[in-house]
Amino acid sequence: MRHQRVMKKFGRSTEHRQMLMKSLVTNLILAESIKTTLPKAKEARKDADKIVTIAKKGDLAARRLAASRLLDPKAVQKLFDKIAPAMKDRKGGYTRIIKLGTRKGDAAEMCILQYVCAAEAVAPAEEKKEEPAKEVK
């Protein structure tokens, strides 16, 4: 029986599935936003939130643990230098999923997986652009 088994298999072997999730999380850290299918995003969100929780500790053991779970040393550096400090006040929910609709070829549900801090950093910049300029008389 599959009691308490939450992970989806995606029709892949264990090694292939683990590498897929490592790749998705690594690319999410590097790009701060990725476009993927909804089931993959839901699974990658779990790993992405856990890796940010590890990075918030900030010590050497946490850095080594993150390096073992990511594929690129640049991703580890960006995680500890930019993403974890931006999330220091948040207690969870570091990622957001935005649904995009279905893909034309196979009707797969598509979405954008992004870090919340990346979306908040863009939003104030957009608000400033929308303000009308003051006229000088």
C-alpha positions as CSV (number, residue, x, y, z in Angstrom):
1,M,0.0,0.0,0.0
2,R,1.1,3.6,-0.7
3,H,0.1,5.1,2.7
4,Q,2.0,8.4,3.4
5,R,3.8,8.2,0.0
6,V,3.5,11.7,-1.5
7,M,6.2,11.8,-4.1
8,K,5.2,11.4,-7.7
9,K,7.3,9.2,-9.9
10,F,6.8,10.9,-13.3
11,G,7.4,7.6,-15.1
12,R,11.2,7.9,-14.4
13,S,13.7,5.8,-12.5
14,T,14.7,7.0,-9.1
15,E,18.1,8.4,-10.3
16,H,16.5,10.2,-13.2
17,R,13.8,11.7,-11.0
18,Q,16.3,12.8,-8.4
19,M,18.5,14.5,-11.0
20,L,15.4,16.2,-12.5
21,M,14.5,17.7,-9.2
22,K,18.2,18.8,-8.5
23,S,18.2,20.4,-12.0
24,L,14.9,22.2,-11.4
25,V,16.0,23.6,-8.0
26,T,19.4,24.6,-9.3
27,N,17.9,26.4,-12.3
28,L,15.3,28.1,-10.0
29,I,18.1,29.4,-7.8
30,L,20.1,30.7,-10.8
31,A,17.2,32.2,-12.7
32,E,14.9,32.9,-9.7
33,S,11.9,31.9,-12.0
34,I,11.4,28.9,-14.2
35,K,8.6,27.7,-16.5
36,T,7.7,24.1,-16.1
37,T,4.7,21.7,-15.8
38,L,2.5,22.0,-12.7
39,P,3.3,18.5,-11.2
40,K,7.0,19.1,-11.6
41,A,6.7,22.5,-10.0
42,K,4.8,21.1,-7.1
43,E,7.5,18.5,-6.4
44,A,10.4,21.0,-7.0
45,R,8.8,23.5,-4.6
46,K,9.3,21.0,-1.7
47,D,13.0,20.7,-2.4
48,A,13.4,24.5,-3.1
49,D,11.8,25.4,0.2
50,K,13.9,22.9,2.1
51,I,17.1,24.2,0.6
52,V,16.3,27.8,1.6
53,T,15.6,26.6,5.1
54,I,19.1,25.0,5.1
55,A,20.7,28.1,3.7
56,K,19.1,30.4,6.3
57,K,21.4,28.7,8.9
58,G,24.4,30.1,7.1
59,D,27.1,27.9,8.6
60,L,29.7,25.7,6.9
61,A,27.7,22.5,7.4
62,A,24.6,24.1,5.8
63,R,26.7,25.2,2.8
64,R,28.2,21.7,2.4
65,L,24.7,20.2,2.6
66,A,23.4,22.6,0.0
67,A,26.3,21.9,-2.3
68,S,25.6,18.2,-2.1
69,R,22.0,18.8,-3.2
70,L,22.7,21.3,-6.0
71,L,24.5,20.8,-9.3
72,D,26.3,24.2,-9.7
73,P,28.6,25.9,-7.2
74,K,27.4,29.3,-8.5
75,A,23.9,28.3,-7.4
76,V,25.2,27.6,-3.9
77,Q,26.9,31.0,-3.7
78,K,23.8,32.8,-5.0
79,L,21.6,30.9,-2.5
80,F,23.7,31.9,0.5
81,D,24.6,35.5,-0.7
82,K,21.3,36.7,-2.1
83,I,18.3,34.4,-1.6
84,A,18.7,33.3,2.0
85,P,19.3,36.9,3.4
86,A,16.2,38.1,1.5
87,M,14.1,35.3,3.1
88,K,15.5,35.8,6.7
89,D,12.2,37.2,8.0
90,R,9.9,34.7,6.3
91,K,9.0,31.5,8.2
92,G,8.1,29.5,5.1
93,G,6.4,29.7,1.7
94,Y,9.5,30.8,-0.1
95,T,8.2,29.9,-3.6
96,R,5.2,30.8,-5.6
97,I,3.4,28.9,-8.4
98,I,1.6,30.9,-11.1
99,K,-0.5,28.9,-13.4
100,L,-0.3,29.6,-17.1
101,G,-2.8,27.3,-18.7
102,T,-2.2,24.3,-20.9
103,R,0.6,23.7,-23.4
104,K,-0.5,23.5,-27.0
105,G,1.3,20.3,-28.0
106,D,0.2,17.8,-25.3
107,A,-2.2,19.9,-23.1
108,A,0.1,19.7,-20.1
109,E,-0.7,22.2,-17.4
110,M,2.1,24.8,-17.4
111,C,3.2,27.2,-14.6
112,I,5.9,29.5,-13.5
113,L,7.8,28.6,-10.3
114,Q,9.5,31.6,-8.7
115,Y,10.9,32.8,-5.4
116,V,8.7,35.2,-3.6
117,C,11.6,37.7,-2.9
118,A,12.2,37.9,-6.7
119,A,8.6,38.9,-7.3
120,E,8.6,41.4,-4.5
121,A,11.8,43.0,-5.8
122,V,10.2,43.5,-9.2
123,A,6.9,44.8,-8.0
124,P,8.1,48.1,-6.3
125,A,10.1,49.0,-9.4
126,E,7.0,48.6,-11.6
127,E,5.0,50.8,-9.2
128,K,7.5,53.6,-9.5
129,K,7.3,53.6,-13.3
130,E,3.5,54.0,-13.2
131,E,3.5,57.2,-11.2
132,P,2.9,60.3,-13.4
133,A,5.7,62.8,-13.5
134,K,5.1,66.1,-11.7
135,E,4.7,69.2,-13.9
136,V,6.9,72.2,-13.1
137,K,5.2,75.6,-13.7
